[in-house]
Amino acid sequence: MEKNLPSDFIMASRSAVINYRKLDHLKMLENGNIDAILENKIDVQISRRKIKNLKEKLGL
């Protein structure tokens, strides 16, 4: 499914795909995880394995 989506979408975890262009901000959690807060105020936890991909897309 991921291959059929435009390049604006990334896998956040096994069960979540997000449009990183609709990202409002990232929230660092105390346990080392990261939550992506989207423009519509939905929280999506980013898998530790997917953080690198998100940072590359954001240019961080």
N, C-alpha and C positions, 0 to 999 in steps of 0.2 A: 504494500500500500504506500509506503514512504516514497518509493520510486515514482509513483504516479502523481505526487503532489508537487506544486511549484517549489522552487529553491528557498522560498521564504519560510518554509516549514521545517522544523527539526524535531527529532525524537527527544523528548524530555525524560522519558523512562520507557519501559516496555509497554506500558498501557496509556501513555500520553504523548500526543504530538501537539506542538504549539507553533504559532506563527510568531517568530521572534521580532517581527516588525511591529507587532501589537503589544510588545513588552513595555510595561510602565516602569518597573524597577525590580531589582533583585534584593532579596532579604537574606542575610546570613543568619543561620540559626546557631544556637550554642553547641549543638552536636556536630558542627562542621558541614551540615547540609545547606543547600541553597534552595530557597523558594523563589519562583518567578511569579511576580504579580503582574497580571495582564491589565490592559486598559479598562476592561469591564469588571475589574476587581476580583477576578478568579485567581486563587492561589494554586500553583502547580509545583509540586516538589520535583527538582531536577535530580536525576540519578547521578551518583558520583561518577559513573562511567561516561555520562553524557556532558559533564561540565566542560570538558576540554572542547568539545564541538561547539557548545554555546559561546564560549569565550572567543573561539576563532571567528565565528559569524559576527560577533559584536566588535571584533578588532581589539580585544583586550589581551 
